[in-house]
Amino acid sequence: MEAKTTQSKNKKGGLRLKSQKLRAKILSSYYGNPIKDMKLIAITGTTGKTTVAHYIYEILRSAGKQVAVLASDKPFKTSMLHKFFSDAWKANADYVIVTIPEKSLQEQVFYNLPIHIAVMTNFVTSSLSDMTPEEYLNNEKILFNMHPEIIILNHDDPNYSVFSEFKGNKATYDFGQSGNHVKILNSKLYRHGTEASLSINSKIISVATFIPGEITVSYMAAATTIAHALNLKTEHIIDGIANYQPDQL
């Protein structure tokens, strides 16, 4: 009896995923598949997704790019995502930045989308509330199995080895104190902000933010790595990170 119940649940789950994938295709077609004309930057991880998304948003704006951002820690539906793409395209966006809650990955909200850059900020198990670490990792792997052109990983994260097996179609970058592409050299923590010295392929730059906290250094390094992968100038990285003020959003 138990085996039949499990089979029934698996069958229902499979049918549901097929239905969601079909819905994603229909919505993409309905809006004219606007994502094909823009570059999608997908940011995932247990913490820091929204902060990194807004850092890179400001960096791209500093570089004179048209950009739209959809940043939320809460899951969102396929219809909301494709409506966002459509609105961004109408606004002549060159880039769209989306934070990716693991629940949305599990629900196939991002099915069949062309990922230009996939970013993993970190994997902090204490931040998980409604799933096991194994379930979370399996959901996150869905993104990296979508064959992104570029993959960016946190080399300092304890689960780096789990994700390092994935390679971007064009390039793979990492960041952190042990990073190979963007290395955190040192940092200064203040009551109302944070500074850090970063090495980008041996070129040293200083970045600063109004957001306090040691973990913020990692978020600045993640945004810097994205900008580096996009071949943006260091002055735009410095200005963009400094321009983000959460209390003004």
N, C-alpha and C positions, 0 to 999 in steps of 0.2 A: 504493500500500500504506500509506504514511504517513497519507494522508487518511482512509482507512478506519479505521485504528487510532485516530486522533484522534476521529472520529465515534463510535466504539465507546466510548471513554472518556467522552465527553460524555454519551452516552446512559445509561451506567451511573451517572454522577454525578447526572444528572437524576432517575433512578429512585430513587437513594438519598435525595435531598433530599425527594422526594415521600413516601417511606416514613417519613422522620423527621418530616415535618409531620403525617402521619397519626398517628404515635405520640404526638406532642404533644397532638393533639386527643383521642385516646383516654384519655391519662393525665389530662388536665384534666377530662374527663367522669367518669372513674372516681373521682376525688377530690371531685367535686361542684362543680368550678370555684370554689374558695374565693377566688381572687384577685379576684373581682368585688366582694368585701366589704372589700377592703383597698387601700391605695394603694402602688403599686410604684415604688420609687426605684432606678433602674438606673445604676450608675456604671462607666464604662469609661475607657480610657487606658492608656498603656504603664507609667506609674508612679503610685503614690499612691492607687490604687483602694481598697485595704484601709484605709489611714489615714483617708481621707475618709469611708468607710463607717462606721468606728467613731466618728469625730467626730460625724456626724449621728445615729448611734445614741444617743450620750450626750446630745446636745442634745435629742432627742425625749424621752428618759427624763426629763431635767431639766424638760421642759414637761409631764410627767405623762402622756405618751402610751404606749400599749402598742406595742412595736416588736420585730421580729425581724430578725436580720442573717445573711446568708450571704456571707461574704467570703473569697475565695481567689483567688490568681493562677493556679491550675491549672484547666484545663477541667473541667466536670462534666457529667453526663448529664441528659437530660430527666427521667428517673425521679427522680433526686435533687432536682431543682428543684421538681417538683410535690409530692413528699413534704414538702419544706420548707414550701411554701405551706399544705399541709394541717395540718401541725403548728402553724404560726404562727396559722392561723385558729382551731384548737382552743384556743390560748392567748389568744384574744381580741385578737390584734394589730390595731392600726389601720393600721400601716405595715409594709412589708417592704422591707428594703434588700438589694440583691444586686449584687455586683461581677460584671462581665461580661468574661471573657477572650474575646479575638477568635476563638479556636478554637470556642468555644461558639456564637458568633454564626454562624460559618461552617457549623456543624453544625445550624443551625435549632433550637437548644435553646429559644430564646425565642419561637418562632413563635406568632403570634396572641395574644400577651399584651397587656393594656392597660397601657401605660407612663404613669405619672403624671408622673414627672420623669426625663429622660435627661441624664446629666452626662458631659462629656468633661474629664478632668483635664489631660492633655497628650499629646503625641506625640513621644517621644524615640527617634529612630531607633537610637541606640546600644543601646537596651534590647531590640531585636528580635534574635532568635537563629535562628528557623526559618522566616522568611518575609521577603519583600521589603517595602519601605515601601508600594509600590503595592498589594500583596496585603493588607497591614494596613489601609490606608485603605478599601479596598473592603469589607472585613469590618466595619469600624466603621460604615460608612454604612448597613449593614443595620439597626442600632439606630435611627438617626435617620430612616430611611424607614418606621418603624413608627408614625409620627404620634403622638409623645408629646404629652401636654397641655402640658408645659413642657420647654424645652430650656435647658441651662446650659453655657456654653462658656468656655474660658480665652482671654481676649482677647490675652494675651501670647504664646501659642503660635504658632510660625512657620506652622503649618497652620490658623490660625484662619479664614482666608478660605475654605478648603476646606469647613469645617463651617458657616460663617456663612450659607450658602445654605439651610440647614435652619431652619425656624421652628416653634416649638411651636404647637399648636392654640389654646392660650390665651395663652401668653406665652413670651418668649425673654429670657434674662438672660446677662450675662457678668461676669467678674471678672478682676482683675489690676492691675498698675501703670497700665495704660491702660484699665482696665475702666470701663464706664458705670454699672453698678449697684452693684457692690462694688469699690472702688478700694483698692489697697494703697498706703498713704501712706509708711510707714517701718517698719523692723523692727530688733530687737536680737537678736543671736545669743549664746547662752551655751553653756557646756560641757554642761549637762544640760537645755537647754530653749531655747525661742524665744518672743519677744514680737513683736507687730505691731499697728500702728494701722491700722484699716480705716475707710473711709468708705462708709456705706450710704445711698445717696441723700442725701449731704451730712451725715448724722449720723455722728459719729466715735465709734468704740468701740475699746477695747484688748482684745486676746485673748492668751492665753499657753498654752503647751503644754509638757509634759515631753519632747517629742521635739525634738532639736537638728537644725540644718541649715537653710540658706537656702531649699531647696525646700519645707520644711515651711510656710513663709509662704503659698505658693500653695495648699497643701492646706487650711490654715485658712480662706483666702479662699473656696475652693470650698465647704466645709461651711457657711460663713456665708451664701453665696449661696443654697444649698439651703434653709437655715432661713428666709432672707428671703422666698423664693418661697412658703414654707409659712406665712408671716405669724406666725412665732414671735417672741417677745419677745427683746430684746437680752440680758437677764440670763440667759436660758436658753442663748443662744449662748455667752456667756462661761463660764458654769458647765460646760456640756457639753464644750467643748473642753478646759478645765482638768481635767475628770474622767477623760479618757482616758489610761490608763497601760498601754502595751503589755505590760510585763513582768508585769502582773497578770492577763493573759488566758490 
